[in-house]
Amino acid sequence: MKREDIRLKSDQEKERKYEEVDALFHKGREVTVKEHKSGFPAVTVDCGDIHLLTDCLSLESWWARHKIWHGETDSVKQDRR
């Protein structure tokens, strides 16, 4: 499968993609995040028709802000898996 490489995109562009994945997740779609074969810090994110190659640092940063914006805790994140 071909993944969209967003590693060199702006933070705003990455966040738009992460929000698209999050919206699908909230609709019940499964999200898979795996280390990319090239190694750290590259990860793949797959959800529905969205297939991304991104860096885990921007994804983790977005997730931390996302949790705060939505009042989520780590226990909520774990329960959703």
N, C-alpha and C positions, 0 to 999 in steps of 0.2 A: 504494500500500500504506500502511496505517496503522501508524505507529511509536509505541511507548510512550515518552513523554517522561519521562526519569528525571533530568533536569538538576537539579531542585529536591528530589529525594529525598535521604535521609541517605546518608552514605558507606557504611554497612553494607548498605543496600538496593541501592545501585549495585554494590557488590562481589558481592553474591549474583547479580545479573544477569550480571556479567562472568564469574563462575565457571560459570554455566550455559552461556554461550557457549564458554568454555574446554573444558568437558566435551564439548560437541558437536564442537569442533575436534579433540580427541583421539580422537574416534570417526570422524574422516575428513571431517567437514563443512567446507565452505569458509566462511571468514569474510571479509566485505567491510567495510572501514572507509573512509568518504568524508567529506570536508568537507561540511557541510550548507549549503544555499543561503543561509541566514541569515548565514553567515560564522563566523569564529573566535570563540569556541572550540568551537562546536557541531559534532559529527560524528554520522554515522549508522553504526550497527553492524548488520549483517545476517548471520544464520547460521541455517539451517534455518527454523523457524517463529518465531524470535526476531528482532524488528525494533525497534531502540532508537534514540532520539535522546538523546544524552548530551553531556557536555563532555569535550574531549580532555584537560584537566588531570587530572581524576579517573581517567580511563582510563590515562593515562601513569603516574600515581602507582601505580595498582594493578599495572600491568605490571612496574614496577621492583621492587616488593615480591614479586610472583609469581616473577620470575626468581630472586631471592635464595632464596625458600622452596624452590624446586625445583632449585636449583643450575644454572640455565641461564645461558648466555652469549649475547651478541649474535649470535654465529655460529650458535647453535642456532635463534634466532628467524629468522634469514635463511634457513636451510636449510629451514624449515617452510613457507615461502611457496610 
